[in-house]
Amino acid sequence: MVGRNDPCPCGSGKKYKKCHGKQQTVSINDLVNEELFKVRQQFFSENPNQEQLPAFRELQQEWQPRLMQSMAENDAQAFVIENFLFMQKPELWEAFLTKQVEIAQRPSTKEVLENWKDAKVFLGQYVEGNEASAQFKDAFTGETIQMTDQPPTDMQDGQGLLAILLPDSRIGKDGALFLNGYLTVVGDFDPLFEAVKAKMAEANTADGAAYLRDNYLAVVEMIVKYSTGTVDESIELSPEHESVMAELAKHVDKADFDAETVDNVTSILNSYLVSQQPSVQKPEALVAGYWRFLQDHELIKGPMLAPKDLSEKFGVSSSTILKRSKEFGSYFEELLAKN
């Protein structure tokens, strides 16, 4: 039993009576969880930093439009950020952790942080769990990992998921926690996993962990499309919707877009028309709103046109352009809610 004048076991350096002796209902583990959460939040608030921003924007330009065909903008950006920081620029995370280990006061916190440099991508299945803990099985190795820090309570046994994991030494060598959420697989996991292995065979690799790390965003895209179903772009558009695509093509042809951007911009609008079937009184109005949406979300490069300039470019009022732009924003926000 800890005496009132003994050092508090939380590692703060204070006497027990002046620390947790006053609030015995608060566990040390809860406090460590809170500290670890703040560390993760601080890292994301500071990165990408100004020096890394150009490289991040380049990655974002390539991948965010593709992901936004099947998920909300904020979620698409989160996946791009995690890929950039933990797969492409792991030195940022390692340098940040070194500083956090130095300033951490509690031994328990230090121990966890020292192991956090070994972040990895996990693809597997939920085995079982409750509000206190959860188990997951690695699809490649068959190994089981344990999670006690905010385990998910909304998953079904056998459901697949993709997540970036950090070791949790408090549980043991099999302990882990999710970095910043997870992506669940809707539907049978086995066909999805077979598709991943087929892609690995094409890449001539048998190392699942390395493949996930090097192709993280491609796997995210694969899972989202598998889970939500891909809009069949071969579906014939109505004449009014064909006129919208023709109007977009006119402006895309005049813009200095690379082939990847052209494909993404065209594909996103085509998917929107097929799935939403919007009424079209004036093709220019819908394309103008779409153009503003692309600008506002930094999905296209080049000079950003002010509302007045957009109005003159498309011959549509600014209020109409804004209305259509919001419709596109709502569409992509609602996509994730359907999962």
C-alpha positions in Angstrom: 0.0 0.0 0.0 1.3 3.5 -0.9 1.8 5.8 2.0 0.5 9.4 1.9 4.0 10.8 2.0 5.5 8.2 -0.4 6.3 9.2 -4.0 3.2 8.9 -6.2 3.4 5.7 -8.4 2.4 7.7 -11.5 6.0 9.0 -11.7 5.1 12.7 -11.3 7.7 13.1 -8.5 5.1 14.5 -6.1 4.0 12.9 -2.9 1.0 10.6 -3.2 -1.1 12.8 -0.9 -0.5 15.8 -3.2 -1.1 13.8 -6.4 -3.3 10.8 -6.9 -4.0 10.4 -3.3 -6.5 13.2 -3.7 -8.3 11.5 -6.6 -8.0 7.8 -6.2 -10.8 7.2 -8.7 -8.5 8.2 -11.5 -6.3 5.4 -12.7 -2.7 5.9 -13.8 -3.5 4.1 -17.1 -6.2 6.7 -17.8 -3.7 9.5 -17.4 -1.1 7.8 -19.6 -3.8 7.3 -22.3 -4.6 11.0 -22.1 -0.9 11.9 -22.4 -0.4 9.6 -25.4 -3.5 11.0 -27.1 -2.2 14.5 -26.7 1.2 13.5 -28.2 -0.5 12.1 -31.3 -2.7 15.2 -31.6 0.3 17.5 -31.3 2.2 15.7 -34.0 -0.7 16.1 -36.5 -1.1 19.8 -35.5 2.6 20.5 -36.3 3.0 18.4 -39.5 3.3 18.6 -42.4 5.5 21.6 -41.6 6.2 24.5 -44.0 9.3 22.8 -45.4 7.4 19.6 -46.2 4.3 21.3 -47.5 5.2 21.4 -51.2 5.9 17.6 -51.3 2.6 17.0 -49.4 0.6 19.1 -51.8 2.0 17.1 -54.7 0.9 13.9 -53.1 -2.5 15.4 -52.2 -3.0 16.6 -55.7 -2.4 13.1 -57.0 -4.5 11.0 -54.5 -7.2 13.1 -52.9 -9.4 13.4 -56.0 -9.2 9.6 -56.5 -10.2 8.9 -52.9 -12.9 11.5 -52.9 -14.8 9.5 -55.5 -15.8 7.2 -52.7 -15.3 9.1 -49.4 -15.7 12.5 -47.8 -13.0 15.1 -48.3 -11.8 15.2 -44.7 -11.3 11.5 -44.6 -9.5 11.4 -48.0 -7.2 14.1 -46.7 -6.6 12.2 -43.5 -5.4 9.1 -45.3 -3.1 11.2 -47.6 -1.6 12.9 -44.5 -1.0 9.6 -42.7 0.6 8.1 -45.8 2.9 11.1 -46.2 4.0 11.3 -42.5 4.4 7.7 -41.7 5.3 6.0 -44.9 7.1 8.7 -46.9 8.6 10.9 -44.2 9.0 8.6 -41.1 12.0 10.7 -40.0 9.5 13.5 -39.0 7.7 11.1 -36.6 11.0 9.7 -35.2 12.4 13.2 -34.5 9.2 14.2 -32.9 9.1 11.1 -30.6 12.7 11.7 -29.5 11.7 15.1 -28.1 8.5 13.7 -26.5 10.5 11.0 -24.7 12.8 13.6 -23.3 10.0 15.7 -21.8 7.7 12.9 -20.7 7.5 12.7 -16.9 5.8 9.4 -16.3 7.9 6.2 -16.8 4.9 4.4 -18.3 4.5 7.1 -20.9 8.2 7.1 -21.8 8.2 3.4 -22.2 5.3 3.5 -24.7 6.8 6.4 -26.6 10.2 4.7 -27.0 8.5 1.9 -28.9 6.2 4.0 -31.1 8.8 4.6 -33.8 7.9 1.1 -35.1 4.7 2.1 -36.8 3.3 -0.3 -39.3 0.3 -0.8 -41.6 -2.0 -3.6 -40.5 -4.5 -5.6 -42.6 -6.5 -8.2 -40.9 -9.7 -9.2 -39.2 -11.5 -8.4 -35.9 -11.6 -11.5 -33.8 -13.6 -10.5 -30.7 -13.8 -7.7 -28.1 -15.8 -5.6 -25.8 -15.5 -2.1 -24.3 -12.3 -3.0 -22.4 -10.3 -4.9 -25.0 -10.2 -6.3 -28.5 -8.3 -8.9 -30.6 -7.3 -8.8 -34.2 -5.7 -11.3 -36.5 -3.0 -10.3 -39.0 -4.2 -11.5 -42.5 -0.6 -12.2 -43.6 1.0 -13.8 -40.5 -2.0 -15.1 -38.6 -0.6 -13.4 -35.4 -3.1 -12.0 -32.9 -2.7 -8.4 -31.6 -4.4 -7.0 -28.4 -5.9 -3.6 -28.0 -7.1 -1.9 -24.8 -6.8 1.8 -25.6 -10.3 2.8 -27.0 -11.0 -0.6 -28.7 -13.8 -0.4 -31.4 -17.2 -1.5 -30.2 -18.9 -1.3 -33.6 -17.2 -4.1 -35.4 -18.5 -7.6 -36.1 -16.5 -10.8 -35.6 -14.5 -11.6 -38.8 -14.8 -8.1 -40.2 -11.7 -6.9 -42.0 -9.9 -3.6 -41.4 -6.9 -1.6 -42.4 -5.1 0.5 -39.8 -1.8 2.1 -38.9 -0.7 0.5 -35.7 1.6 1.7 -32.9 3.0 -0.8 -30.4 1.5 -0.7 -26.9 4.2 -2.1 -24.5 1.8 -1.8 -21.6 -0.1 -4.9 -22.9 3.0 -6.8 -23.9 4.7 -7.7 -27.2 1.3 -8.2 -28.9 -0.1 -4.9 -27.7 -1.1 -2.3 -30.2 -3.3 0.8 -30.7 -4.6 2.5 -33.8 -2.8 5.6 -34.9 -5.8 7.7 -36.0 -8.8 5.5 -36.7 -9.3 2.6 -39.0 -10.9 1.6 -42.3 -13.3 -1.3 -42.1 -14.1 -3.7 -45.0 -17.8 -3.9 -45.7 -18.7 -7.4 -46.9 -16.8 -10.7 -47.0 -13.1 -10.1 -46.2 -11.7 -13.1 -48.2 -12.4 -11.8 -51.7 -10.8 -8.4 -50.8 -7.7 -10.2 -49.4 -7.4 -12.3 -52.5 -7.4 -9.2 -54.6 -4.6 -7.7 -52.4 -2.6 -10.9 -52.9 -3.1 -10.7 -56.6 -1.8 -7.2 -56.7 1.2 -8.4 -54.7 1.9 -11.1 -57.2 1.8 -8.5 -60.0 4.4 -6.5 -58.0 6.4 -9.7 -57.6 6.5 -9.5 -53.8 5.5 -11.8 -51.0 6.2 -9.4 -48.1 2.7 -8.3 -47.0 3.9 -5.6 -44.6 6.2 -4.0 -47.1 3.5 -4.0 -49.8 1.0 -2.3 -47.5 3.6 0.3 -46.5 4.6 1.0 -50.1 1.1 0.9 -51.6 -0.9 2.3 -48.6 -3.1 4.7 -50.6 -3.7 2.2 -53.4 -4.9 -0.3 -50.8 -7.1 2.3 -49.1 -8.7 3.0 -52.5 -9.2 -0.7 -53.2 -10.9 -1.2 -49.9 -13.2 1.8 -50.2 -14.2 0.8 -53.7 -14.8 -2.8 -52.6 -16.9 -1.7 -49.6 -19.0 1.0 -51.3 -19.2 -0.5 -54.8 -17.8 1.4 -57.8 -20.1 3.5 -60.0 -20.2 1.9 -63.4 -18.9 4.6 -65.6 -20.0 2.6 -68.7 -23.6 3.5 -67.9 -24.9 5.6 -70.8 -25.5 9.2 -69.8 -28.6 11.0 -70.7 -28.3 13.7 -73.4 -28.5 16.5 -70.8 -25.8 14.9 -68.8 -23.7 14.3 -71.9 -23.9 18.1 -72.5 -22.5 18.7 -69.0 -19.5 16.4 -69.8 -19.0 18.2 -73.1 -19.0 21.6 -71.4 -16.4 20.3 -68.9 -14.2 19.0 -71.7 -14.1 22.4 -73.3 -12.7 24.0 -70.2 -10.4 21.1 -69.3 -8.9 21.3 -72.8 -8.0 24.9 -72.2 -6.5 24.3 -68.8 -2.9 23.2 -68.3 -3.8 19.9 -66.5 -1.7 16.8 -66.5 -3.2 13.5 -67.7 -3.8 12.3 -64.2 -5.8 15.4 -63.2 -7.8 15.3 -66.4 -8.8 11.7 -65.7 -9.7 12.4 -62.1 -11.7 15.6 -62.8 -13.6 13.8 -65.6 -14.2 10.6 -63.6 -15.5 12.4 -60.5 -18.1 14.5 -62.4 -19.2 11.4 -64.4 -19.7 9.4 -61.2 -21.7 12.3 -59.7 -24.0 12.5 -62.8 -24.6 8.8 -62.8 -25.3 8.4 -59.1 -27.1 11.7 -58.4 -29.0 12.3 -61.7 -29.1 16.1 -61.2 -31.5 18.2 -63.2 -29.7 20.3 -65.8 -31.2 23.5 -67.1 -27.9 25.0 -68.1 -24.7 22.8 -68.4 -22.5 25.8 -67.8 -24.1 26.3 -64.3 -23.3 22.8 -63.1 -19.8 22.9 -64.5 -19.1 26.3 -63.1 -20.2 25.0 -59.6 -18.0 22.0 -60.1 -15.0 24.1 -61.1 -15.4 26.2 -57.9 -15.7 23.0 -55.8 -12.4 21.8 -57.4 -10.7 25.1 -56.7 -12.0 25.5 -53.1 -10.7 22.0 -52.3 -7.4 22.5 -54.1 -8.1 19.6 -56.4 -6.8 21.4 -59.5 -3.7 23.5 -60.1 -3.3 26.7 -61.9 -4.6 30.2 -61.3 -7.5 30.3 -58.8 -10.4 32.3 -60.2 -12.3 34.7 -58.0 -16.2 34.4 -57.9 -16.5 37.3 -60.3 -14.0 35.7 -62.7 -15.8 32.4 -62.6 -19.1 34.1 -63.3 -17.6 35.8 -66.4 -15.8 32.6 -67.5 -19.0 30.4 -67.5 -21.6 33.1 -68.0 -23.4 32.1 -64.8 -24.3 34.2 -61.7 -22.0 33.9 -58.7 -25.0 32.8 -56.5 -25.8 29.9 -58.9 -22.1 28.9 -58.9 -22.0 28.9 -55.1 -25.2 26.9 -54.9 -24.0 24.2 -57.3 -20.6 24.1 -55.5 -22.2 23.4 -52.2 -24.2 20.5 -53.8 -20.9 18.9 -54.8 -19.5 19.4 -51.4 -22.6 17.8 -49.8 -22.4 14.8 -52.2 -18.9 13.9 -51.2 -19.6 14.4 -47.5 -22.5 12.0 -47.7 -20.6 9.3 -49.4 -18.8 8.2 -46.2 -22.1 8.3 -44.2 -23.4 5.5 -46.4 -20.7 3.1 -45.2 
